[in-house]
């Protein structure tokens, strides 16, 4: 799969990645090595789409790359700048919403990629259910991670049953947003056109290049 040339929007992702890296360096300079390490790991995770593109010949729309970077940046700054505490509980819920939308978009990408490659063909209701289940499962795993960290390192990532349940409800809201978008897109647009656009952005770029070539030929005549 040949990926198209990066859109200008990818520079927004680069900017967010730079902010995460700056946060990691500032934390290490201030002696907050654990926060610096966490931010460093987050920065490496933002590089995952690029590695995926090179090694597995996959293409992610730049919007998904941006969502990945923003969700990780919000999480990093929540700890480094103390926003999880100073802006509680709203900052945490916004972070959960952005992160759940990101995970839901990745779930949509997986279904689009599977259908584009001919591995499986899902109905629209099945895709919607997969997005919801995948996102909620990821949210549950995250809450289990926070619980384990609290128990092992005596931290305070979770603030009781109500906070945990609200986090999962916000995760569900993010999944519903993407699921509704998917249902509408598959309902109004030609299905295969949407699948190709989301799973293989290069096809759209190639189509644009062919159209431009025809226009130039027509002008030459």
N, C-alpha and C positions, 0 to 999 in steps of 0.2 A: 504494500500500500504506500503510494507516494504522497507525502503530506504537502499541502500547498505552502507557499511562502507565508511566514507569520504575519498576521494582521497587526495594524498599529496598536490595537487593543492589548497586545501581548506586552507592550511597554508598561502598562499599568501593573501587570504581574511582576515584571522586573523591579518596579518601584517598591511594591509591597515586600518583595524578597529582600531588597536592600534595607528596608526598615527592620525586618526581622533580624537580619545579620547585624545591623547596628545595635539592636537591643541585646543580642548575644554578647557583642564586644563590650558594651557598656556595663553589662552585668558582671562579666569577668573582671573588668577593670575595677569595679566597685567591691570585688571580693565575693560576689554572689555566684559562686561557681555552679551550684545546682541549677539556678535559674539560667545561667549562661549555657549550661549543657542542654537544658530543655529547649531553649531558643535555637541552639545549634541543630538539635534534632529536628525541630520544626522547619528550619531552613532546608535541611536535607530532604524532608518530605515534600517541600514545594518543588524540588528538583525531580521528583518521581515521574511526573508526566513526560519530561524531556527524555529521561532514561527509557521510559516505556516506548516512546516513539522510535528511539534509535534501535533498541534491542528486540522489541516485539513487533515492529512495523505497524504500530497503531497511531491513530491521530485523534487527539482530543480537541474539541472546539476551544478557542482561546477563552471563551466565557467560563468554561469549566475550570480551566487552569487558574483563572482569576478568583473564582469562588474558593478553590482550594487554598490559595495564598491568603485571601482575606480571612477565612475561617481560622487558619493557623495563626495569623497575625493577631486577631482578636483574643485568641487563647493565650498567646505569649504575653501580650500587653496587659491582660487581666492579672497576670502574676507579677510581671516586672514593675508596672506602674501602680499596682494595687487596686485596679478598677473593680476586681471581683468583690472587694471589701467596701471601697468608697462609693461605688455606684450600685451596691447590692440592693435588691436582687435583680435589678433590671438588666445590668450588663451581662450577667450570666445567662439570662433568658434570650437576649439578643444573640449572644454567641452560640447558644444551642440552636436557635432558629437558622442562622446562617450555615452552621455546620450540618444541620439536618437537610437543608436544601442542597448542599454540596454532595452529601452522601446519596440523596435521592437522584441527583443528576448523574452520578456515577452508576447507579443502578439502571437508570434509563439508557446510559451509554452501553452497558453490558448487554441489555436486551436488543438494542439496535445493532450492536456489533455481531451478536450471535445470529440474528436474522440476515444481516448483510452478507455474512460468510456462509449462509445456508445451513448452519448447524441446527437451528430450531426456529420455528415460526409460532409466535404467541399471538393470541387474540388481544384486542385492546383491553378488555377486562382483566386478562391474565397479566398483562404488563403493569396495569395499575396496581393490582394486588401484590405483584413482585416488588414494586417500588415501595409500597407501604410496609410490607413485611421486612424487606432488606434494611430500610431505614430504622424501623423500630428495633430490629435485632442489633444493629450497630449502636443505637442509643442504649440498649440494655447492657451490651458489653462494656460500654463506657462507664455506666453506673457501677457495674461490678468492679471495674478497674479502680474507680474512686474509692469504693468500699474497701478493697484490698489494700490500697495505699494508706488509707486511714488506719486500718488495723495493724499494718506492719510498721509504719513509720510514725504512728501517733499524730497524724495530721488532721485537718478539719476541712476536707474537700466537700463532704456532704453535710448538710444541715438539717437532718431529720427526714422522716418519711414524706412530709408535705413537699419539701424542696425536691426530693427525688422524683416524686410523682409529677410535679409541675414540669420538671425537666423533660420527662417522657412525653407529657402532653404537648409541650412545645416542639419536641422532635416529631410527633405525629402531625402537628400543624405544618411543619416544613415539608413533610412527605406528601401531605394532601395538596399543598400548593403545586408541587411538581407533578403529582398525579393528575390534577385537574388540567394543568397545562398540556400534559401528554395526551389526555383524552380529547381535548379540544383540537390539538394539532393533528392527531390521527383521524379525527372526524371531519375536519374541514379540508385538509390537504391530501393529496395523493399519498397513500401509505408508503410506497416504495421511494418516492421522492423525499419524504421526511426521513426515512431510515437512512438513505444514502447521505443526506445532508448532515445527520447527526453522527453516523458511524464512519463516514468517509468524506470529510470536508474537501478532499482533493477532487472529488467528482464534480463538486460545484465550481471549483477553480478551473478545472479543465473545460467545463461547459462554458464558462465565461470567456476563456481564451479562444474557444472555437467561435463563439458569437462575435467577439472582437475581430477575429480574422476575417469572418464573412463581411463584416461592416467595412473593413479596410479594402477588401477586394471590390466591394460594391462601389466604394468611393473612387477607386482607381479606374473603374470602367467609365 
